[in-house]
Amino acid sequence: MKKNSQNSRPGSSAGSRRPANVSSTRNYRSAPVQTSNRSTVNGTVKRAPAKKKNNNGRVFAICAASVVVIAGIVAGCYFLKNGSPASSIGATKYSITLADGTVTEMTAEEMKKELNVATFYTGITVDGIDLSGKTKEEALELVKAQVPAAPVGVNLNLDLEGTLYPVDLSTLTLASNYEEIVNEAYNFARPAEGATDDEVLNCYKAYQGMKTAPQAYTTAYTVNTDGLSGIVHGILDPINTEKVEAQILGFDLNTLSFNVTESKEGYEIDIDKAIADTKALLDSGVYEGTIVVDAEVTIPTLSTADVTEGYGLIAETSSGTTTDNNRNHNIKITCEKIDGMVLMPGEEFSFNKEVGERTPDKGYELAGTIQSGKSELGYGGGICQLSTMIFQSVTKCDLEVIERHEHQWPSSYADTGTDAAVDWPSQDLKFKNNSEYPIAIHATYDVENRVVTVQIYGHINPDGGYIRIEGKVLSTTSATTQYVANNTMATGSREQTRAPHNGVSATSYKVYYDAAGNEIKREEYWKSYYPMIPAIIEVGVLNPDGSIAPFDSSTGTVTAPEVTPDPSESTPTESSVTDPSSGTESSTPISTDPVPSETVAPTDPAPTDPAPTETAAPTDPAPTDPAPVDPVPEA
């Protein structure tokens, strides 16, 4: 490579410059001499009075002026003869310290003339050859004749964490840079075309300085590195791999474990730096050696071991169902729809979205649902028991429940305040996997034992702690009875068309335990209000004669009218009946007493169950099976 060389031309920086209207030269032209003795007044020429003149003095003055003019002309010709252009007359002169220490003043044009020669300046050498006064062609021949033989070969290796990878540079051209160096040496301190005065001044100063501090250049063999980038990429790209995170593809319902892809460590190699370091080595004329490659091993955030070793059952909830086969069928096919679902961190679950509308073509059958405060048959009846099991299980996992509704009255399969009603499309159960790990839902229905179970699999709590959900009744309002007149039913008849349910206000709690079963804390969770639902009893008010009997809606009492006999009609005391066996008639006494008036007292059924927490329209009745069984997770 080049040594002790200056890559930029002196004079490229701007220097101070004297104002253009200031000149260090003098103007030798004389002012005009007025020789006339005439004067003018108002444009009229008047002659002055004649005086006696001294002719000798006049001749002397004319001769002196002539000598001055001739001297100026001679000086101007001499100046032009020596090569200074007429434009340098009046140009700025700069103070210059020459190599021998003397100081002189020169214009930029004078300096440029001295610098613009077709030979090397004194004091320039290439590979030890003095090129002073040589033309560029002569210098090229002299230097070329002494260029050393090319190196035998190139032997470079890339070192990646102790492993050496040979760099095959056989496709690159190796050549001497002597022509480049000779050109660079020739242009040292030489002003460029159109250089400013300041640039010329800087070049001239460098030119003078070189006479005491010569410029030495050295040639070298260089490699044409145009294809170097591709060579290094070809070596390192296959090794430069990104890390691979373990991916959960699904949940295996046979092994109750996650299907996981293999994770891999990665190498992040600084390939650009490896290319730059290799090029720098070659440019410096070093063709053997090792380039250390910077690389970083990257570790996956989620490894295969994390998923397979740290995952398992984290919560489950079970409850028994009724003997209603249609209801149990609905629960079973809904379990199958969501069984094995995997939710990644941040994903949300919607019961209605996953299950869809409950219709016959989707396999749903008629079973008890709650509609407008009473039990009615509807497609999909019973699946609220499954949504309740999901709600309780995700609560035990400490996941975020976004939407939840209580039934119109408490369910027998869950503590009051811990149920979750669903109805298409108005009521939904939604929760979010707000943990850092994926979870899987395992929902099953045991047909033989009539038990529905929801399990959640995910990252096991390392300290063995767990959560339970509890319900607490805050207040109860006894159910009342509503009496409704029915003018199509006979007076005195009655029918209960809606069962009563007590009103209940309740709340639920999330209770945290340590691995030993000690309660750590208790947080109030969802509040519930199950409205009071009065019984409805329809009372008949249709009299035999077609009239409507008076009715008291507050008590359900119906007053029947009195019947008065008509005195104009004869009332037989007995009726003749023919005895079919003998053919004779027998007399049977008939009562002639009027029909007494009567008051029908209502019979009010007792309330049948307590009341739920929010005014929602759930899709299943309250089964009579026991409350859910919540096992404590294993530590």
Secondary structure, 3 states (H helix, E strand, C coil): CCCCCCCCCCCCCCCCCCCCCCCCCCCCCCCCCCCCCEEEECCEEEECCCCCCCHHHHHHHHHHHHHHHHHHHHHHHHHHHCCCCHHHCCCCEEEEECCCCCEEEEEHHHHHHHHCCCCCCCCEEECCEECCCCCHHHHHHHHHHCCCCCCCCCEEEEEECCEEEEECCCCCCEEECHHHHHHHHHCCCCCCCCCCHHHHHHHHHHHHHCCCCCEEECCCEEECHHHHHHHHHHHHCCCCCCCECCCEEEEECCCCEEEECCCECEEEECHHHHHHHHHHHHHCCCCEEEEECCEEEECCCCCHHHHHHCEEEEEEEEEECCCCHHHHHHHHHHHHHHCCEEECCCCEEEHHHHHCCCCHHHCCCEEEEEECCEEEEEECCCCHHHHHHHHHHHHHCCCEEEECCCCCCCCCCCCCCCCCCCECCCECCEEECCCCCCEEEEEEEECCCCEEEEEEEEECCCCCCEEEEEEEEEEEECCCEEEEEEEEEECCCEEEEECCECEEEEEEEEEEECCCCCEEEEEEEEEEEECCECEEEEEEEECCCCCECCEECCCCEEECCCCCCCCCCCCCCEEEEECCCCCCEEEEECCCCCCCCCEECCCCCCCCECCCCCCCCCCCCCCCCCCCECCCCCC
